[in-house]
Amino acid sequence: MQVLGAEVHTGLDGMIVEFLGEGGEKIAVTMPVSDPRLRLDKAALVARAKGMMAQCAVFDNSEGLQSSQDSHLARPATSTKLDGPFTFEYRDKGSVRQLEGVELASLEVAHDEALRSAIDLLDDAATEGGQEGWAVRVRDGSGKIVSSVDFDEARREKAAAE
């Protein structure tokens, strides 16, 4: 889903962040929030919801949730889990946005997420004119850069997928 925007609402069970996509698609993330100051910080709530969705994207509980018919849906981690959590850095013109605390199964999964995010940045009007060099970097728990995707790689992958 291409995310076009996000809305933040107060619900019965906590704060709700809805990611809005083309054609009326929606993904809602509900979070209990005990700190009243956080309820007012929409950017922090959206960042927290993004981190939760990234963790869901790599969730694999084949014993508890999948039937044998759905076993093809889980992608096992093929790499060793690195020191986490990961921090994703997104290049946005002259600044860097960070998403911290992302738990992922492997470096391969982290790189795949970085590549998907870099392809999304290609379509983001905010990055126009600044699409040279690295687009998304991934740091491990110690702060070391363990993966980097540049705009050229994202363009190649996007063209190959079309």
MOWO-V372605 format. One record per pair of residues at least 6 apart in sequence whose C-alpha atoms are under 6 Angstrom apart, sorted by the first residue. I is the first residue (numbers start at 1). J is the second residue. D is the distance in Angstrom with one decimal. If there is no record, write none. Layout:
I_J_D, I_J_D
This chain:
2_21_5.6, 3_20_5.7, 3_21_4.7, 4_20_5.7, 4_21_5.2, 5_19_5.9, 5_20_5.3, 6_18_5.4, 6_19_4.4, 6_20_5.8, 7_17_5.7, 7_18_5.2, 8_16_5.7, 8_17_4.5, 9_15_5.9, 9_16_5.1, 10_16_5.9, 14_31_5.3, 14_32_4.2, 14_33_5.9, 15_30_5.7, 15_31_5.3, 16_29_5.6, 16_30_4.4, 17_28_5.6, 17_29_5.2, 18_27_5.6, 18_28_4.3, 19_26_5.6, 19_27_5.2, 20_26_4.8, 51_102_5.6, 55_103_5.9, 79_106_5.4, 80_106_5.8, 81_105_5.7, 81_106_4.5, 83_140_5.8, 83_141_5.2, 84_140_5.4, 84_141_4.3, 85_101_4.9, 85_102_5.2, 85_103_4.9, 85_141_5.2, 86_101_5.8, 86_102_5.0, 86_139_5.5, 86_140_4.7, 86_141_5.8, 87_99_5.6, 87_100_4.3, 87_138_5.7, 87_139_5.1, 88_98_5.6, 88_99_5.1, 88_137_5.8, 88_138_4.7, 89_97_5.6, 89_98_4.5, 89_136_5.5, 89_137_5.1, 90_96_5.6, 90_97_5.1, 90_136_4.7, 91_135_5.2, 92_127_5.4, 93_127_5.4, 93_130_5.0, 114_136_5.7, 118_135_5.6, 118_136_5.9, 118_154_5.8, 119_154_5.1, 131_151_5.9, 132_151_5.9, 133_150_5.3, 134_149_5.7, 134_150_3.7, 135_149_5.8, 135_150_4.8, 135_151_5.5, 136_148_5.8, 136_149_5.4, 137_147_5.8, 137_148_4.3, 138_145_5.7, 138_146_5.8, 138_147_5.1, 139_145_4.3, 139_146_5.5
